[in-house]
């Protein structure tokens, strides 16, 4: 293997203690985490970001405005600490699940670590605010395809009050789709799914990747407008289009990052399309897939997307 693809985790992968093993083992990882603490400043109760990531508790770490910067920092710290034989491989592509797309873009040179962290901090704050301002939720469907997910949404919205919404939000893997929308519609979706698939309400702060995130998307557009985005040094796959970003079109990239907040995350399609493109150009056989810290969520999803693609997670050294 002489090429590498980096997969970057998103919200939901957080765990108390994440990246601590990397910080303990690697001065390079520790340096990234110390820089993040400096940029982030004092969080709840005056605590540093690393203190929240290393010691939790989980209900605090899982707040959207805390988990997003913590996840971005953990993944970048892990990347800096990888063995030289891994870091020296030519990067074939990067991809990240939702929040992880910012990590993927940073690795491709779109912006430096601090710029990315400040964007992610703002994104987390805005999503937290939008979640608190709207009564939203999410529902996991097991065993449904896209047409069936749309059918569940349509059935759940029969007789809905004005302004209610329910949409597919995450296409994580074949048979694993998440719906997002108004809390009442989410409740009805569990019943509406009967005879179509299994449905379970998720414990989340709000209706992410749905129209209820529109206020956050508008303000994120303002934050992105003030950021310089450099041409991408490698292929980065978009959650919205399931295709690579245009490497030298920063305006389109900004537009897609804003759309990502209110559009479904097409992770399964992105991975399938990436593997097909690599098979077509002959790079698949010579490319290793590595998942940055924390956890191994993306390894599990890839097993369902394409069993022939092995992913090596780096949750700890």
FENUR-V697692 format. One record per residue. RES is the residue in three letters. SS is DSSP state (h for helix, s for strand, l for the rest). OMEGA is omega in whole degrees, 0 to 359 (* if undefined). NEAR is the number of other ideal C-beta (glycine too) atoms within 10 Angstrom. Layout:
res;ss;omega;near
RES;SS;OMEGA;NEAR
RES;SS;OMEGA;NEAR
//
This chain:
res;ss;omega;near
UNK;l;178;10
UNK;l;175;11
UNK;s;183;16
UNK;s;169;22
UNK;s;176;27
UNK;s;175;29
UNK;s;189;29
UNK;s;187;30
UNK;l;179;30
UNK;l;182;26
UNK;l;186;20
UNK;l;178;18
UNK;l;184;24
UNK;l;177;23
UNK;l;178;16
UNK;l;182;16
UNK;l;185;13
UNK;l;179;28
UNK;l;181;31
UNK;h;179;19
UNK;h;177;17
UNK;h;180;27
UNK;h;180;23
UNK;h;187;12
UNK;h;191;13
UNK;l;174;19
UNK;h;180;9
UNK;h;178;16
UNK;h;181;26
UNK;h;180;18
UNK;h;178;14
UNK;h;182;24
UNK;h;177;25
UNK;h;177;14
UNK;h;178;16
UNK;h;178;25
UNK;h;179;18
UNK;h;183;11
UNK;h;184;16
UNK;h;181;20
UNK;l;184;10
UNK;l;177;10
UNK;l;179;18
UNK;h;180;10
UNK;h;178;8
UNK;h;185;8
UNK;l;175;15
UNK;l;180;17
UNK;h;181;24
UNK;h;179;21
UNK;h;179;13
UNK;h;181;23
UNK;h;185;29
UNK;h;190;18
UNK;h;177;13
UNK;l;5;16
UNK;l;187;9
UNK;h;182;10
UNK;h;176;8
UNK;h;180;16
UNK;h;183;21
UNK;l;172;19
UNK;l;185;18
UNK;h;182;23
UNK;h;177;21
UNK;h;183;23
UNK;h;184;25
UNK;h;176;27
UNK;h;179;27
UNK;h;180;29
UNK;h;178;33
UNK;h;181;28
UNK;h;181;29
UNK;h;182;32
UNK;h;180;32
UNK;h;177;26
UNK;h;177;28
UNK;h;181;32
UNK;h;180;24
UNK;h;186;18
UNK;h;182;24
UNK;l;179;21
UNK;l;184;9
UNK;h;181;6
UNK;h;176;7
UNK;h;182;16
UNK;h;182;13
UNK;l;179;10
UNK;l;177;18
UNK;s;182;11
UNK;s;179;17
UNK;s;180;22
UNK;s;170;23
UNK;s;178;28
UNK;s;180;25
UNK;s;181;29
UNK;l;178;25
UNK;l;176;23
UNK;l;182;28
UNK;h;178;29
UNK;h;177;25
UNK;h;175;27
UNK;h;180;29
UNK;h;179;28
UNK;h;176;24
UNK;h;180;26
UNK;h;180;22
UNK;l;175;21
UNK;l;181;15
UNK;l;178;25
UNK;l;180;19
UNK;l;185;11
UNK;h;184;17
UNK;h;179;13
UNK;h;179;17
UNK;h;181;21
UNK;h;179;24
UNK;h;176;17
UNK;h;182;23
UNK;h;176;21
UNK;h;180;21
UNK;h;179;20
UNK;h;180;27
UNK;h;178;23
UNK;h;183;19
UNK;h;179;22
UNK;h;177;25
UNK;h;180;19
UNK;h;180;16
UNK;h;179;27
UNK;h;181;22
UNK;h;182;12
UNK;h;182;12
UNK;l;177;21
UNK;l;183;14
UNK;s;179;25
UNK;s;180;27
UNK;s;182;25
UNK;s;177;28
UNK;s;175;17
UNK;s;178;25
UNK;s;177;12
UNK;l;180;14
UNK;l;169;23
UNK;l;186;15
UNK;h;180;14
UNK;h;179;7
UNK;h;176;17
UNK;h;177;25
UNK;h;178;15
UNK;h;178;16
UNK;h;179;26
UNK;h;181;22
UNK;h;180;11
UNK;h;182;16
UNK;h;182;26
UNK;l;176;20
UNK;l;180;8
UNK;l;182;7
UNK;l;176;15
UNK;l;178;9
UNK;l;178;4
UNK;l;177;9
UNK;l;178;18
UNK;l;173;17
UNK;s;185;30
UNK;s;169;20
UNK;s;185;24
UNK;s;181;24
UNK;s;170;25
UNK;s;190;21
UNK;s;182;23
UNK;s;177;19
UNK;l;180;15
UNK;l;180;15
UNK;s;183;19
UNK;s;178;26
UNK;s;175;22
UNK;s;182;33
UNK;s;178;29
UNK;s;182;28
UNK;s;186;24
UNK;h;180;17
UNK;h;179;16
UNK;h;177;25
UNK;h;178;24
UNK;h;182;14
UNK;h;181;22
UNK;h;180;24
UNK;h;177;17
UNK;h;183;11
UNK;h;182;22
UNK;l;184;24
UNK;l;181;11
UNK;l;179;5
UNK;l;182;16
UNK;l;174;18
UNK;s;181;13
UNK;s;179;21
UNK;s;175;12
UNK;s;181;15
UNK;l;175;14
UNK;l;180;8
UNK;l;185;19
UNK;l;185;19
UNK;l;184;23
UNK;l;182;28
UNK;l;180;28
UNK;l;176;26
UNK;l;178;27
UNK;h;179;19
UNK;h;176;27
UNK;h;182;25
UNK;h;178;12
UNK;h;178;15
UNK;h;181;26
UNK;h;180;20
UNK;h;182;14
UNK;h;176;17
UNK;h;178;23
UNK;h;178;15
UNK;h;180;11
UNK;h;181;18
UNK;h;181;19
UNK;h;182;10
UNK;l;184;8
UNK;l;174;16
UNK;l;180;9
UNK;l;183;18
UNK;l;176;15
UNK;l;183;12
UNK;l;181;22
UNK;l;178;13
UNK;l;181;18
UNK;s;175;20
UNK;s;186;26
UNK;s;183;25
UNK;l;175;24
UNK;l;186;28
UNK;l;186;21
UNK;l;187;18
UNK;l;177;20
UNK;l;177;16
UNK;s;172;19
UNK;l;171;23
UNK;l;190;16
UNK;l;185;17
UNK;l;178;11
UNK;l;184;14
UNK;h;181;19
UNK;h;178;11
UNK;h;179;13
UNK;h;177;20
UNK;h;182;17
UNK;h;182;14
UNK;h;177;19
UNK;h;175;26
UNK;h;180;21
UNK;h;183;16
UNK;h;182;23
UNK;l;184;26
UNK;l;183;22
UNK;l;177;21
UNK;l;174;23
UNK;s;184;27
UNK;l;184;22
UNK;h;181;27
UNK;h;180;23
UNK;h;179;18
UNK;h;182;25
UNK;h;180;27
UNK;h;179;17
UNK;h;178;16
UNK;h;180;26
UNK;h;178;19
UNK;h;179;12
UNK;h;181;17
UNK;h;174;20
UNK;h;182;11
UNK;h;182;9
UNK;h;174;9
UNK;l;182;8
UNK;l;185;16
UNK;h;186;18
UNK;h;184;9
UNK;h;185;14
UNK;s;176;20
UNK;s;179;16
UNK;s;181;23
UNK;s;178;19
UNK;s;179;27
UNK;l;179;30
UNK;l;359;29
UNK;l;171;27
UNK;l;181;20
UNK;l;180;18
UNK;h;185;18
UNK;h;173;28
UNK;h;180;19
UNK;h;179;16
UNK;h;181;20
UNK;h;179;23
UNK;h;179;15
UNK;h;181;14
UNK;h;181;21
UNK;l;184;16
UNK;l;182;8
UNK;l;182;8
UNK;l;179;18
UNK;l;178;11
UNK;s;178;18
UNK;s;180;13
UNK;s;180;20
UNK;l;181;21
UNK;l;179;20
UNK;l;180;15
UNK;l;*;14
//
